[in-house]
Amino acid sequence: MKNLSFFASLLLLLILLVGHCLEAKAQVCRPSGKIRGIKPPPGECNQENDSDCCVQGKLYTTYKCSPQVSSDTKAVLTINSFQKGGDGGGPSECDNQYHSDDIPVVALSTGWYDKGGRCLNNITISPNGRSVNAMVVDECDSTMGCDDDHDYQPPCANNIVDASKAKLKHRFVDQVEKFRGIKPPPGECNQENDFDCCVEGQLYTTYKCSPQVSTHTKAVLTLNSFQKGGDGGGPSECDKQYHSDDIPVVALSTGWYNKGGRCLNNITISANGRSVNAMVVDECSSTIGCDADRDYQPPCSNNIVDASKAVWEALGVPRDNWGGLDITWSDA
């Protein structure tokens, strides 16, 4: 049914209250592969809630897993219509039924959906100091997309709670700033590390903040080249210099960059059973994108540590898995 929609998304605390418990296991959820988008047939991609449509030729990351569930599982809340004719596509997977937008129901990313193990159970969603119970009725498929069954929308990320409008929109979702992408001039978007280029007319969400920093701040590690001519665009913001791919340096999402407050300081990045120190040299802007200064790439999410190749090598991540990795980090 429904894949990822971007009408409104925000980081939230997700407390899963279900009839069975999961054993606590240390695990890292890595991408399982990629699929290449196809152009939707005319009128076949429903954008009712500003959902994205697949872009022909674009590579989309897929996951068979989701982050480990805890009493305060972090996730991204998105909005979906589970009604017939809505942007969710076909009937819900759990009961083969449609559901009114006035009823609080959700779809979970593939790993959390657990092959239907949470079907028709309630979860408690807690953003903005409030809580609401919602019933799991569907899977937000992280393993595939860009076909008729998925309404020609991309695969979901692995940390999505896709919710009906119901009380969720009115009680929790603040106005989210967005802007529309523009088409990059020919040859102006560098895709050296499988970076996305802005899509004309597509809505992109922006953030002025990032999750609170702790001794084990959860983040997503991405790959960037800070060298001249690399896909990082212009010189680094902190020192107006370029940096070799062989040096462990990073850019942080806008909130963590803290208006340059972490410039030229080291952070400690931990994943794959290893740790590495890397110097903050740039901002991964979560507030703006799709311009020449940002290499005509979309704005960063608000939980990104964008790292040079040296960081990935130090963490011992196989090259085939470079590009998106769940990590923790802290100030060194």
C-alpha positions as CSV (number, residue, x, y, z in Angstrom):
1,M,0.0,0.0,0.0
2,K,1.3,3.4,1.0
3,N,4.9,4.3,0.8
4,L,6.6,7.5,2.2
5,S,4.6,10.7,2.1
6,F,6.1,14.1,3.0
7,F,3.1,16.3,3.8
8,A,4.4,16.6,7.3
9,S,7.2,14.8,9.0
10,L,8.8,15.3,12.3
11,L,11.0,13.4,14.7
12,L,9.0,11.7,17.4
13,L,9.2,9.3,20.3
14,L,7.4,6.1,19.5
15,I,6.4,3.9,22.4
16,L,5.2,0.5,21.1
17,L,2.7,-1.1,23.4
18,V,2.1,-4.5,21.9
19,G,1.1,-7.9,23.1
20,H,4.5,-9.4,22.7
21,C,8.0,-8.3,23.6
22,L,11.1,-8.3,21.5
23,E,14.4,-9.5,23.0
24,A,16.9,-6.7,23.3
25,K,19.6,-7.3,20.7
26,A,22.3,-4.9,19.7
27,Q,21.9,-4.5,16.0
28,V,22.6,-2.2,13.2
29,C,20.1,-1.8,10.3
30,R,21.9,-1.5,7.0
31,P,20.5,-1.0,3.6
32,S,19.5,-4.2,1.8
33,G,19.9,-2.8,-1.7
34,K,18.7,-0.3,-4.2
35,I,16.0,-0.1,-6.9
36,R,15.9,2.2,-9.9
37,G,12.8,4.4,-10.3
38,I,10.5,4.3,-13.3
39,K,8.3,7.1,-14.6
40,P,4.7,6.7,-13.3
41,P,2.0,6.3,-16.0
42,P,0.0,9.5,-16.3
43,G,-2.3,10.0,-13.4
44,E,-1.2,6.9,-11.6
45,C,0.8,8.5,-8.7
46,N,-1.5,10.1,-6.1
47,Q,0.0,13.1,-4.5
48,E,-2.9,13.9,-2.2
49,N,-0.6,14.5,0.9
50,D,2.4,15.8,-1.1
51,S,3.6,12.3,-1.5
52,D,6.7,11.9,-3.7
53,C,6.4,10.1,-7.0
54,C,9.2,7.9,-8.3
55,V,11.7,9.6,-10.6
56,Q,12.8,7.6,-13.7
57,G,16.4,6.4,-13.3
58,K,16.8,7.6,-9.7
59,L,18.3,5.0,-7.3
60,Y,16.2,4.4,-4.1
61,T,17.7,2.6,-1.0
62,T,15.7,-0.4,0.4
63,Y,15.7,-1.9,3.8
64,K,14.6,-5.3,5.2
65,C,15.0,-4.1,8.8
66,S,14.2,-1.1,11.1
67,P,16.0,0.3,14.2
68,Q,15.6,-1.7,17.3
69,V,12.4,-1.1,19.2
70,S,12.6,0.3,22.7
71,S,10.4,2.2,25.2
72,D,11.3,5.4,23.3
73,T,11.9,4.3,19.7
74,K,12.7,7.3,17.5
75,A,10.8,7.5,14.2
76,V,9.5,9.9,11.6
77,L,5.8,10.6,11.5
78,T,4.3,11.1,8.0
79,I,0.8,11.5,6.8
80,N,-1.3,9.1,4.7
81,S,-4.9,8.5,3.6
82,F,-6.0,5.0,4.2
83,Q,-9.4,5.7,2.5
84,K,-10.4,4.3,-0.8
85,G,-9.1,6.6,-3.5
86,G,-6.5,8.1,-1.1
87,D,-2.8,8.3,-1.7
88,G,-2.3,5.1,0.3
89,G,-3.1,3.0,-2.8
90,G,-4.9,-0.3,-2.2
91,P,-6.6,-1.7,0.9
92,S,-4.6,-2.1,4.2
93,E,-2.4,-5.2,4.4
94,C,-3.6,-6.3,7.8
95,D,-7.3,-6.7,7.2
96,N,-7.7,-6.0,3.4
97,Q,-9.9,-3.1,4.3
98,Y,-9.9,0.7,3.8
99,H,-10.0,3.0,6.8
100,S,-11.5,6.4,7.3
101,D,-9.2,9.4,7.7
102,D,-11.1,10.1,10.9
103,I,-9.8,7.0,12.6
104,P,-6.2,6.9,14.1
105,V,-4.5,4.2,12.2
106,V,-0.9,3.7,11.0
107,A,1.4,1.8,8.7
108,L,4.9,0.9,9.9
109,S,8.2,0.5,8.0
110,T,8.9,-3.1,7.0
111,G,11.1,-4.0,10.0
112,W,8.6,-2.7,12.6
113,Y,5.7,-4.2,10.7
114,D,7.4,-7.5,11.5
115,K,5.7,-9.6,8.8
116,G,2.3,-8.6,10.2
117,G,3.3,-9.3,13.8
118,R,1.9,-5.9,15.0
119,C,-1.3,-6.1,12.8
120,L,-4.4,-4.7,14.5
121,N,-2.4,-3.9,17.7
122,N,-2.2,-0.4,19.1
123,I,0.9,1.6,19.4
124,T,1.3,4.8,21.4
125,I,2.8,7.8,19.5
126,S,4.3,10.6,21.6
127,P,5.5,13.8,20.0
128,N,5.2,17.4,21.3
129,G,4.5,16.3,24.9
130,R,1.3,14.5,24.0
131,S,0.3,11.0,23.2
132,V,-2.3,9.1,21.1
133,N,-3.0,5.4,20.5
134,A,-3.3,4.3,16.9
135,M,-3.9,0.8,15.4
136,V,-1.4,-0.8,13.0
137,V,-3.2,-1.7,9.8
138,D,-0.6,-1.7,7.1
139,E,3.1,-1.9,6.1
140,C,5.0,1.1,4.8
141,D,7.1,-1.0,2.5
142,S,10.8,-0.4,2.8
143,T,11.8,-3.2,0.4
144,M,10.2,-2.1,-2.8
145,G,8.2,0.6,-4.5
146,C,7.8,2.5,-7.8
147,D,5.1,0.1,-9.0
148,D,1.3,0.0,-9.2
149,D,0.9,-1.8,-5.9
150,H,2.9,1.0,-4.2
151,D,1.1,3.8,-6.1
152,Y,4.3,4.6,-8.0
153,Q,5.9,6.0,-4.8
154,P,9.4,5.3,-3.6
155,P,10.1,2.7,-0.9
156,C,9.7,3.9,2.7
157,A,12.7,4.7,4.9
158,N,13.2,2.2,7.7
159,N,12.0,4.5,10.5
160,I,8.5,5.6,9.4
161,V,5.2,5.7,11.2
162,D,2.8,6.6,8.4
163,A,-0.4,8.0,10.1
164,S,-4.0,8.9,9.1
165,K,-5.0,12.5,9.4
166,A,-7.5,11.7,12.2
167,K,-6.4,13.4,15.4
168,L,-2.8,13.2,14.6
169,K,-2.7,16.2,12.2
170,H,-4.8,18.4,14.4
171,R,-3.1,17.6,17.7
172,F,0.6,17.1,16.8
173,V,1.8,18.3,13.4
174,D,3.0,21.8,13.4
175,Q,3.4,23.7,10.2
176,V,6.5,22.4,8.4
177,E,8.5,24.7,6.1
178,K,8.9,23.4,2.6
179,F,10.1,24.7,-0.7
180,R,9.9,23.4,-4.3
181,G,12.9,22.0,-6.1
182,I,14.2,23.4,-9.4
183,K,15.8,21.5,-12.2
184,P,19.6,21.7,-12.0
185,P,21.4,23.2,-15.0
186,P,23.0,20.6,-17.2
187,G,26.1,19.0,-15.5
188,E,25.7,21.1,-12.3
189,C,24.6,18.4,-9.9
190,N,27.5,16.2,-8.9
191,Q,26.4,12.6,-8.2
192,E,29.8,11.2,-7.4
193,N,28.5,9.3,-4.3
194,D,25.0,8.5,-5.6
195,F,23.7,11.9,-4.3
196,D,20.2,12.9,-5.2
197,C,19.7,15.8,-7.5
198,C,16.8,18.2,-6.9
199,V,13.7,17.4,-8.9
200,E,11.7,20.3,-10.4
201,G,8.5,20.9,-8.6
202,Q,9.1,18.4,-5.8
203,L,8.5,19.6,-2.2
204,Y,11.4,19.4,0.2
205,T,11.1,19.6,4.0
206,T,13.4,21.9,5.9
207,Y,14.5,22.0,9.5
208,K,16.1,24.6,11.7
209,C,16.8,22.1,14.5
210,S,18.3,18.7,15.1
211,P,17.6,16.0,17.9
212,Q,19.2,16.7,21.2
213,V,22.9,15.8,21.5
214,S,23.8,13.2,24.1
215,T,26.8,10.8,24.8
216,H,25.3,8.5,22.1
217,T,23.3,10.7,19.7
218,K,21.6,8.6,17.0
219,A,22.2,9.7,13.5
220,V,22.6,8.6,9.9
221,L,26.0,8.5,8.4
222,T,26.2,9.6,4.7
223,L,29.1,9.9,2.3
224,N,30.6,13.1,1.0
225,S,33.7,14.3,-0.8
226,F,35.1,17.5,0.6
227,Q,37.8,17.7,-2.1
228,K,37.7,20.4,-4.8
229,G,35.5,19.1,-7.6
230,G,33.8,16.6,-5.3
231,D,30.1,16.3,-4.7
232,G,30.3,18.5,-1.6
233,G,30.1,21.6,-3.7
234,G,32.1,24.6,-2.6
235,P,34.8,25.0,0.2
236,S,33.9,23.9,3.7
237,E,32.0,26.5,5.7
238,C,34.2,26.4,8.8
239,D,37.6,27.3,7.2
240,K,36.8,28.1,3.5
241,Q,39.1,25.2,2.6
242,Y,38.8,21.9,0.7
243,H,39.8,18.7,2.5
244,S,41.2,15.5,1.2
245,D,39.0,12.4,1.2
246,D,41.8,10.7,3.1
247,I,41.2,12.9,6.2
248,P,38.3,12.1,8.6
249,V,36.1,15.2,8.4
250,V,32.4,15.7,8.6
251,A,29.5,18.1,7.9
252,L,26.6,18.2,10.5
253,S,23.0,18.9,10.0
254,T,22.1,22.5,10.7
255,G,20.9,22.1,14.3
256,W,24.0,20.1,15.3
257,Y,26.3,22.5,13.3
258,N,25.0,25.1,15.8
259,K,25.8,28.2,13.7
260,G,29.5,27.1,13.6
261,G,29.7,26.3,17.3
262,R,31.3,22.9,16.5
263,C,33.6,24.2,13.8
264,L,37.0,22.5,13.8
265,N,36.1,20.5,16.9
266,N,36.3,16.7,16.9
267,I,33.3,14.4,17.3
268,T,33.5,10.6,18.0
269,I,31.5,8.4,15.6
270,S,30.6,4.9,16.6
271,A,29.3,2.1,14.4
272,N,30.1,-1.4,13.3
273,G,31.8,-2.1,16.6
274,R,34.4,0.6,16.0
275,S,34.9,4.3,16.7
276,V,36.7,7.2,14.9
277,N,37.3,10.8,15.7
278,A,36.5,13.3,12.9
279,M,36.7,17.0,12.6
280,V,33.6,19.2,11.9
281,V,34.4,21.3,8.9
282,D,31.0,22.1,7.3
283,E,27.3,22.3,7.6
284,C,24.9,19.9,5.9
285,S,22.2,22.5,5.5
286,S,18.8,21.4,6.6
287,T,17.2,24.8,5.8
288,I,17.9,25.3,2.1
289,G,19.1,23.4,-1.0
290,C,18.6,23.1,-4.7
291,D,21.0,26.0,-5.6
292,A,24.5,26.3,-6.9
293,D,26.1,26.7,-3.4
294,R,24.6,23.3,-2.5
295,D,25.4,21.6,-5.8
296,Y,21.7,21.5,-6.7
297,Q,21.1,18.8,-4.1
298,P,18.1,18.7,-1.7
299,P,18.4,19.9,1.9
300,C,19.8,17.5,4.4
301,S,17.6,15.8,6.9
302,N,18.1,17.0,10.5
303,N,19.9,13.9,11.7
304,I,22.9,13.6,9.3
305,V,26.6,13.2,9.8
306,D,28.0,13.6,6.3
307,A,31.4,12.0,6.3
308,S,34.5,11.7,4.1
309,K,35.6,8.4,2.8
310,A,38.3,8.2,5.5
311,V,35.6,7.9,8.2
312,W,33.9,5.0,6.4
313,E,37.2,3.2,6.0
314,A,38.1,3.7,9.7
315,L,34.7,2.2,10.7
316,G,35.5,-0.9,8.6
317,V,32.3,-0.6,6.6
318,P,32.4,-2.7,3.4
319,R,32.5,-0.3,0.4
320,D,29.3,-1.9,-1.0
321,N,27.4,-0.6,2.1
322,W,28.7,3.0,1.9
323,G,26.0,5.6,1.7
324,G,23.7,5.3,4.6
325,L,24.4,3.8,8.0
326,D,22.8,4.1,11.5
327,I,25.4,5.4,13.9
328,T,25.8,7.2,17.2
329,W,28.1,10.2,17.9
330,S,29.1,12.5,20.6
331,D,31.4,15.5,21.1
332,A,34.9,14.3,21.6
